[in-house]
Amino acid sequence: MNRRSLNGRLFLLSLPVIGILLTLGWLSTPSAPAAPTPSAGCAGCHAPGKAATLDAALKKIKNHPQLPAPSVAMCVVCHKAEGRAAPLGPVLHRRHLGAAAFAGTYKGTCTSCHAVDLKTGIITVIGLPRR
């Protein structure tokens, strides 16, 4: 097993622990402002008119193609398991869970982006069609 594969597996194994810590508030700061609307998905923070628009985020990524009207649905066209670019899940988990602002400043948790069907246990991304 190569180092990159091992690191990816270790990262994925750590997600439930990080999620629990975020949910319990152990990784957030007490003086942080309120999070965006709970369960708003990507649009809660990255919609037009927000401070961190998706368009602005894409401009910071070196060599990323320009998109006419970026949306998360448009991102998954390339960023899917069998797509041309890295799968979106690991990319976004690293970016959000590795940033102090997500949990601290914005009080983000797993349910800021994900919904859980309590009957089936299936976890989905808010705003994207279920696969």
N, C-alpha and C positions, 0 to 999 in steps of 0.2 A: 504494500500500500504506500503510495507516495505521500509526501508531507502535506501537499495541498488537499488531498482527499481526506487525510486524517484531521487536518485543521477544520475542514468543512463539517465533518462528522461531529467533532467535539463542539463546534459552534452550535450545531443543530441540537445536540444533547443538552446544551446549557440553556436553550430558550425557555423550557418550562420553568426552570428555577428563576430566571430573570423575570419571566411573566408573573410569577407568584410574588417576588419581591416588589415589582412595580405595583401590582394590585394592592398589596398590603401597605404601600406607601413608604417602604423602607429605603427606596432609592430616590425619593423626592425631597425637596427642601420645604420646610414649613412656611416660608414667606413667599412662595411662588404664586403667581397669578392663577386664576382659574383656567382650566383646560377649555378648549372649544367644546361646542355642544357634544355631549356624550354620544358615542356611536355615530358620528358624522362621517366617518371614513376619511379618505384623502381630502375631500372638499372642505372638511372642517378647518383645515389649515392651509390648503394649497389652491383654493378656488380664486378666480379673478377678484381683485380687490383686497385679498389677504396679504399679509406682510411677506409670506414665503410662497409666492405663486409657483406653480409647476413650470411655467415658462421661464421664470427667473432661475429656478434650480437647474433646468436643462442648459441654460447658457453658461453655467459654471463647469459643466462637464466637457472636458477637452475632447474634440472630434465628434461630439454627438451631433447627429443631423438635426437641422432646423425643422420644426414641425409647425404647420400653419395654425393650429389651435390645439395644443397638447391637452390630452386627457389621460387618465389612468387606463381607460379602455384602449386608447391608442398605444400606450406603453406596452401592454401585454401582447400586441401583435408581434413584436420582436423579442420581448423579454418573457418568453414562456419556456418551459422545460426543453422543448425541441426547437426553440427559436434561434435567430441569428446572434442574439446578444445574451448576456448572462441572465439567468432566470431572475425575475423581479423580486420574489420572496426573500432569498438570501441577501440580495443587494439592499433592499429596504430595511430588513431587520438589522443588518450591520449598521446602516446609516442612522436609523432612529434609536436603536437600543445602545449604540455606541456613543451617542451624543447626550451630554448632560442636559441640554436644553429640553429634549423630548420629555424626560421624566421629571426633571427639576422645574424648569421655567414654565413649561406647558402642562405639566402633570399628566403626560400621556401614559396610557396603559395599553395592554393588549386589546381591550375593547374600544379603544379610540379608533382602531382600524378594522377590527374583526368582530364578527357576530358568531355566537355559538347557539346552535339549535339544541335546546335542552332535552328534547326527546331523542334525537339521534346522536348527539355529541359532535356533529359535523361543524367544523369551523370554516367560515367563509370570509372573504374580504368584502366589506361594505361598499356598495356601489359597483361591484363587478358581478356578472352573471355566474351562477354556481356551475362548476364543471362536473 
